[in-house]
Amino acid sequence: MTNLSRRDVIAGAALALAGTAMTGSTMAQTPGGATTSAGDLKSGQGSAIRTRTASCNCGQLRVTCTGPDPDRVVMCNCYLCQKQTGSPFSLQARFPNEQVKIEGKSTAWKFPIEGAKPTTYRTCAGSDGIAANSAADLVTSHFCPECGSTVYYFRKSDPARTGVRVGAFADPTLPPPMGSGFEEYAHPWVINIAALPMPLGHHA
C-alpha cells in the first residue's frame, strides 16, 4: 500500500474535481472565435466566455454562471457581512441574470429584517460601500437548508444582476476584488495580510 502525504491527497482530490467539472462542461465560443471551457487557465481574463459553478458545501444548491468574468467583484468589511459569513470580510461577484442558472432548494433571509430595530452600525444593505447611496436597500440572501452555506443573493437596488459569494466557487482563478467597502469596520490585519508574521507557518 502506498503512503500518501496530506498534500498528495489534496492535490489528487483537486484533480479529480477538475476532471469532473470538465466532463460536465460545454465548449463556448469567445468573441474572437476561440473556445474555452470551465477551468481553462490559458484563456486569460477579460471577455473570454467561461462556465463557473458555485455551490454549497453539500452540493445541493448550485449556481452556474456562463459568460465573461464578472465586472464587479467587491470585498465588504461591514458587520452584517462579518456576521453572515463568520469571517472578517465577505467577497462577492455580481453576474447579469441572463448568465445565471440556479439549481436546488434554498431558504431566503432578508435584511433589513422587517419589524426589527435598526442596527447601530452601517451595513452594505444601506449602500454598497463603494458608490454612495443613502437610501436603504433590501438584500435577500439564499442559503442551503441542508448545510447552511450562503451561495447567492439579490439586491433590490440592482435587479438586473445576481450576486454570488466568491468562496462558493472554490476557484482561485476568479478575478481579485476591485473594491473594498466599509473599511472603518475592517480588522486592521486584513488590509495587509502579507505582512503578518504567521508564526504557525503557511501550509498547502
BALOBA-1460 file (C-alpha; in Angstrom, 3 decimals):
// residues 204
<rec num="1" residu="m" x="0.000" y="0.000" z="0.000"/>
<rec num="2" residu="t" x="1.339" y="3.423" z="-0.943"/>
<rec num="3" residu="n" x="1.607" y="6.042" z="1.782"/>
<rec num="4" residu="l" x="0.331" y="9.397" z="0.589"/>
<rec num="5" residu="s" x="1.030" y="12.724" z="2.220"/>
<rec num="6" residu="r" x="-1.770" y="15.150" z="3.046"/>
<rec num="7" residu="r" x="-0.555" y="17.342" z="0.167"/>
<rec num="8" residu="d" x="-0.784" y="14.375" z="-2.255"/>
<rec num="9" residu="v" x="-4.342" y="13.674" z="-1.134"/>
<rec num="10" residu="i" x="-5.402" y="17.313" z="-1.539"/>
<rec num="11" residu="a" x="-3.774" y="17.544" z="-4.967"/>
<rec num="12" residu="g" x="-5.431" y="14.314" z="-6.092"/>
<rec num="13" residu="a" x="-8.835" y="15.497" z="-4.921"/>
<rec num="14" residu="a" x="-8.388" y="18.802" z="-6.739"/>
<rec num="15" residu="l" x="-7.510" y="16.997" z="-9.966"/>
<rec num="16" residu="a" x="-10.495" y="14.699" z="-9.593"/>
<rec num="17" residu="l" x="-12.838" y="17.649" z="-9.077"/>
<rec num="18" residu="a" x="-11.347" y="19.457" z="-12.055"/>
<rec num="19" residu="g" x="-11.877" y="16.373" z="-14.197"/>
<rec num="20" residu="t" x="-15.483" y="16.082" z="-13.091"/>
<rec num="21" residu="a" x="-16.108" y="19.756" z="-13.865"/>
<rec num="22" residu="m" x="-14.545" y="19.400" z="-17.304"/>
<rec num="23" residu="t" x="-16.593" y="16.293" z="-18.111"/>
<rec num="24" residu="g" x="-19.833" y="18.152" z="-17.476"/>
<rec num="25" residu="s" x="-18.797" y="21.384" z="-19.168"/>
<rec num="26" residu="t" x="-19.558" y="22.560" z="-22.668"/>
<rec num="27" residu="m" x="-17.309" y="24.453" z="-25.021"/>
<rec num="28" residu="a" x="-18.174" y="28.104" z="-25.575"/>
<rec num="29" residu="q" x="-17.052" y="30.457" z="-28.334"/>
<rec num="30" residu="t" x="-15.378" y="33.712" z="-27.389"/>
<rec num="31" residu="p" x="-15.939" y="36.960" z="-29.329"/>
<rec num="32" residu="g" x="-12.586" y="36.328" z="-31.018"/>
<rec num="33" residu="g" x="-13.643" y="32.871" z="-32.204"/>
<rec num="34" residu="a" x="-11.595" y="30.815" z="-29.728"/>
<rec num="35" residu="t" x="-13.279" y="28.313" z="-27.451"/>
<rec num="36" residu="t" x="-12.773" y="27.977" z="-23.742"/>
<rec num="37" residu="s" x="-14.283" y="25.752" z="-21.096"/>
<rec num="38" residu="a" x="-14.600" y="25.834" z="-17.316"/>
<rec num="39" residu="g" x="-11.221" y="25.962" z="-15.625"/>
<rec num="40" residu="d" x="-9.268" y="26.820" z="-18.796"/>
<rec num="41" residu="l" x="-6.366" y="28.742" z="-17.261"/>
<rec num="42" residu="k" x="-4.843" y="29.554" z="-20.679"/>
<rec num="43" residu="s" x="-7.833" y="31.527" z="-21.894"/>
<rec num="44" residu="g" x="-6.876" y="34.588" z="-19.857"/>
<rec num="45" residu="q" x="-9.110" y="37.151" z="-18.180"/>
<rec num="46" residu="g" x="-11.465" y="39.657" z="-19.772"/>
<rec num="47" residu="s" x="-14.123" y="38.829" z="-22.343"/>
<rec num="48" residu="a" x="-13.482" y="35.070" z="-22.641"/>
<rec num="49" residu="i" x="-16.637" y="33.032" z="-22.160"/>
<rec num="50" residu="r" x="-16.381" y="30.795" z="-19.123"/>
<rec num="51" residu="t" x="-18.624" y="28.468" z="-17.193"/>
<rec num="52" residu="r" x="-18.147" y="28.621" z="-13.443"/>
<rec num="53" residu="t" x="-20.244" y="26.811" z="-10.845"/>
<rec num="54" residu="a" x="-20.701" y="27.900" z="-7.244"/>
<rec num="55" residu="s" x="-22.251" y="25.526" z="-4.737"/>
<rec num="56" residu="c" x="-22.985" y="24.992" z="-1.085"/>
<rec num="57" residu="n" x="-20.906" y="22.555" z="0.964"/>
<rec num="58" residu="c" x="-23.207" y="19.580" z="0.369"/>
<rec num="59" residu="g" x="-23.674" y="20.368" z="-3.346"/>
<rec num="60" residu="q" x="-27.467" y="20.511" z="-3.217"/>
<rec num="61" residu="l" x="-27.653" y="24.241" z="-4.117"/>
<rec num="62" residu="r" x="-25.727" y="25.309" z="-7.236"/>
<rec num="63" residu="v" x="-25.319" y="28.493" z="-9.276"/>
<rec num="64" residu="t" x="-23.812" y="28.171" z="-12.756"/>
<rec num="65" residu="c" x="-22.542" y="31.376" z="-14.358"/>
<rec num="66" residu="t" x="-21.775" y="31.342" z="-18.092"/>
<rec num="67" residu="g" x="-20.211" y="34.373" z="-19.741"/>
<rec num="68" residu="p" x="-17.308" y="36.799" z="-19.293"/>
<rec num="69" residu="d" x="-15.739" y="37.201" z="-15.881"/>
<rec num="70" residu="p" x="-17.782" y="39.495" z="-13.613"/>
<rec num="71" residu="d" x="-17.141" y="43.203" z="-13.955"/>
<rec num="72" residu="r" x="-17.826" y="43.695" z="-10.266"/>
<rec num="73" residu="v" x="-16.025" y="41.736" z="-7.535"/>
<rec num="74" residu="v" x="-16.207" y="43.506" z="-4.183"/>
<rec num="75" residu="m" x="-14.870" y="42.877" z="-0.702"/>
<rec num="76" residu="c" x="-17.094" y="44.054" z="2.156"/>
<rec num="77" residu="n" x="-15.972" y="44.572" z="5.750"/>
<rec num="78" residu="c" x="-19.303" y="45.624" z="7.272"/>
<rec num="79" residu="y" x="-20.573" y="43.869" z="10.402"/>
<rec num="80" residu="l" x="-23.538" y="42.409" z="8.516"/>
<rec num="81" residu="c" x="-21.171" y="40.540" z="6.186"/>
<rec num="82" residu="q" x="-18.864" y="39.563" z="9.044"/>
<rec num="83" residu="k" x="-21.741" y="38.059" z="10.997"/>
<rec num="84" residu="q" x="-23.276" y="36.351" z="7.975"/>
<rec num="85" residu="t" x="-20.055" y="34.726" z="6.792"/>
<rec num="86" residu="g" x="-18.347" y="34.169" z="10.137"/>
<rec num="87" residu="s" x="-15.280" y="35.774" z="8.555"/>
<rec num="88" residu="p" x="-13.696" y="39.238" z="8.928"/>
<rec num="89" residu="f" x="-14.990" y="40.128" z="5.457"/>
<rec num="90" residu="s" x="-17.082" y="38.833" z="2.568"/>
<rec num="91" residu="l" x="-16.275" y="38.654" z="-1.119"/>
<rec num="92" residu="q" x="-18.935" y="38.620" z="-3.800"/>
<rec num="93" residu="a" x="-19.264" y="38.894" z="-7.564"/>
<rec num="94" residu="r" x="-22.325" y="40.050" z="-9.488"/>
<rec num="95" residu="f" x="-23.371" y="38.490" z="-12.791"/>
<rec num="96" residu="p" x="-26.114" y="39.561" z="-15.244"/>
<rec num="97" residu="n" x="-29.225" y="37.479" z="-14.531"/>
<rec num="98" residu="e" x="-29.265" y="36.048" z="-18.057"/>
<rec num="99" residu="q" x="-25.858" y="34.448" z="-17.400"/>
<rec num="100" residu="v" x="-27.011" y="32.682" z="-14.234"/>
<rec num="101" residu="k" x="-28.688" y="29.304" z="-13.732"/>
<rec num="102" residu="i" x="-29.799" y="28.360" z="-10.200"/>
<rec num="103" residu="e" x="-30.485" y="24.745" z="-9.226"/>
<rec num="104" residu="g" x="-31.547" y="23.226" z="-5.920"/>
<rec num="105" residu="k" x="-33.550" y="24.339" z="-2.892"/>
<rec num="106" residu="s" x="-32.723" y="27.458" z="-0.913"/>
<rec num="107" residu="t" x="-34.009" y="29.331" z="2.094"/>
<rec num="108" residu="a" x="-34.207" y="33.112" z="1.812"/>
<rec num="109" residu="w" x="-33.131" y="35.547" z="4.502"/>
<rec num="110" residu="k" x="-33.843" y="39.249" z="4.065"/>
<rec num="111" residu="f" x="-32.040" y="42.231" z="5.552"/>
<rec num="112" residu="p" x="-33.073" y="44.694" z="6.871"/>
<rec num="113" residu="i" x="-35.356" y="42.433" z="8.905"/>
<rec num="114" residu="e" x="-38.955" y="43.612" z="8.733"/>
<rec num="115" residu="g" x="-40.147" y="44.964" z="12.076"/>
<rec num="116" residu="a" x="-36.722" y="44.670" z="13.745"/>
<rec num="117" residu="k" x="-34.899" y="47.559" z="15.351"/>
<rec num="118" residu="p" x="-32.393" y="49.227" z="13.011"/>
<rec num="119" residu="t" x="-28.780" y="48.217" z="13.508"/>
<rec num="120" residu="t" x="-26.468" y="50.631" z="15.279"/>
<rec num="121" residu="y" x="-23.873" y="50.306" z="12.521"/>
<rec num="122" residu="r" x="-23.828" y="50.947" z="8.780"/>
<rec num="123" residu="t" x="-24.213" y="47.905" z="6.537"/>
<rec num="124" residu="c" x="-23.923" y="47.122" z="2.845"/>
<rec num="125" residu="a" x="-27.706" y="46.713" z="2.815"/>
<rec num="126" residu="g" x="-27.878" y="50.504" z="3.169"/>
<rec num="127" residu="s" x="-25.279" y="51.166" z="0.481"/>
<rec num="128" residu="d" x="-22.713" y="49.106" z="-1.371"/>
<rec num="129" residu="g" x="-19.774" y="50.775" z="0.367"/>
<rec num="130" residu="i" x="-18.295" y="51.792" z="-2.986"/>
<rec num="131" residu="a" x="-20.857" y="54.131" z="-4.553"/>
<rec num="132" residu="a" x="-22.558" y="56.489" z="-2.135"/>
<rec num="133" residu="n" x="-26.183" y="55.550" z="-1.626"/>
<rec num="134" residu="s" x="-28.066" y="56.839" z="1.380"/>
<rec num="135" residu="a" x="-31.306" y="55.013" z="0.567"/>
<rec num="136" residu="a" x="-31.956" y="51.780" z="2.450"/>
<rec num="137" residu="d" x="-31.633" y="48.729" z="0.265"/>
<rec num="138" residu="l" x="-33.114" y="45.249" z="0.644"/>
<rec num="139" residu="v" x="-30.762" y="42.285" z="0.317"/>
<rec num="140" residu="t" x="-32.215" y="38.780" z="0.017"/>
<rec num="141" residu="s" x="-29.618" y="36.097" z="0.675"/>
<rec num="142" residu="h" x="-30.204" y="32.470" z="-0.271"/>
<rec num="143" residu="f" x="-28.628" y="29.654" z="1.693"/>
<rec num="144" residu="c" x="-28.835" y="25.870" z="1.548"/>
<rec num="145" residu="p" x="-31.387" y="24.482" z="4.045"/>
<rec num="146" residu="e" x="-29.314" y="21.291" z="4.329"/>
<rec num="147" residu="c" x="-25.786" y="22.534" z="5.115"/>
<rec num="148" residu="g" x="-26.382" y="26.252" z="5.753"/>
<rec num="149" residu="s" x="-23.961" y="27.672" z="3.152"/>
<rec num="150" residu="t" x="-24.950" y="31.066" z="1.754"/>
<rec num="151" residu="v" x="-24.445" y="30.874" z="-2.014"/>
<rec num="152" residu="y" x="-26.171" y="33.808" z="-3.737"/>
<rec num="153" residu="y" x="-28.200" y="36.946" z="-3.110"/>
<rec num="154" residu="f" x="-30.275" y="39.649" z="-4.763"/>
<rec num="155" residu="r" x="-30.241" y="43.397" z="-4.157"/>
<rec num="156" residu="k" x="-33.428" y="45.372" z="-4.665"/>
<rec num="157" residu="s" x="-31.301" y="48.242" z="-6.000"/>
<rec num="158" residu="d" x="-29.686" y="46.024" z="-8.660"/>
<rec num="159" residu="p" x="-32.473" y="43.820" z="-10.073"/>
<rec num="160" residu="a" x="-30.581" y="43.006" z="-13.295"/>
<rec num="161" residu="r" x="-27.801" y="41.101" z="-11.545"/>
<rec num="162" residu="t" x="-27.329" y="38.123" z="-9.224"/>
<rec num="163" residu="g" x="-24.689" y="38.288" z="-6.524"/>
<rec num="164" residu="v" x="-22.701" y="35.129" z="-5.841"/>
<rec num="165" residu="r" x="-20.386" y="34.522" z="-2.887"/>
<rec num="166" residu="v" x="-16.911" y="34.114" z="-4.357"/>
<rec num="167" residu="g" x="-15.965" y="31.461" z="-1.810"/>
<rec num="168" residu="a" x="-18.798" y="29.255" z="-3.085"/>
<rec num="169" residu="f" x="-16.910" y="28.855" z="-6.379"/>
<rec num="170" residu="a" x="-13.833" y="27.428" z="-4.613"/>
<rec num="171" residu="d" x="-11.970" y="28.640" z="-7.690"/>
<rec num="172" residu="p" x="-8.688" y="30.574" z="-7.295"/>
<rec num="173" residu="t" x="-8.805" y="31.699" z="-10.951"/>
<rec num="174" residu="l" x="-11.617" y="34.165" z="-10.252"/>
<rec num="175" residu="p" x="-10.509" y="37.805" z="-10.522"/>
<rec num="176" residu="p" x="-9.481" y="39.523" z="-7.269"/>
<rec num="177" residu="p" x="-11.686" y="42.213" z="-5.723"/>
<rec num="178" residu="m" x="-11.716" y="45.593" z="-7.431"/>
<rec num="179" residu="g" x="-13.194" y="47.445" z="-4.488"/>
<rec num="180" residu="s" x="-13.272" y="47.273" z="-0.696"/>
<rec num="181" residu="g" x="-16.136" y="48.757" z="1.298"/>
<rec num="182" residu="f" x="-16.786" y="49.680" z="4.937"/>
<rec num="183" residu="e" x="-13.112" y="49.644" z="5.840"/>
<rec num="184" residu="e" x="-13.869" y="51.506" z="9.070"/>
<rec num="185" residu="y" x="-15.150" y="48.121" z="10.342"/>
<rec num="186" residu="a" x="-12.244" y="46.105" z="8.930"/>
<rec num="187" residu="h" x="-9.896" y="44.089" z="11.115"/>
<rec num="188" residu="p" x="-6.588" y="46.010" z="10.811"/>
<rec num="189" residu="w" x="-4.612" y="42.980" z="9.592"/>
<rec num="190" residu="v" x="-6.971" y="42.390" z="6.663"/>
<rec num="191" residu="i" x="-5.543" y="45.369" z="4.784"/>
<rec num="192" residu="n" x="-2.043" y="43.854" z="4.705"/>
<rec num="193" residu="i" x="-2.253" y="40.089" z="5.161"/>
<rec num="194" residu="a" x="1.160" y="39.579" z="3.531"/>
<rec num="195" residu="a" x="2.818" y="41.485" z="6.402"/>
<rec num="196" residu="l" x="1.554" y="39.086" z="9.099"/>
<rec num="197" residu="p" x="4.380" y="37.078" z="10.717"/>
<rec num="198" residu="m" x="2.384" y="33.777" z="10.635"/>
<rec num="199" residu="p" x="4.301" y="32.021" z="13.447"/>
<rec num="200" residu="l" x="2.412" y="28.813" z="12.675"/>
<rec num="201" residu="g" x="3.601" y="28.988" z="9.098"/>
<rec num="202" residu="h" x="1.967" y="28.713" z="5.673"/>
<rec num="203" residu="h" x="0.571" y="25.326" z="4.683"/>
<rec num="204" residu="a" x="-0.601" y="23.904" z="1.357"/>
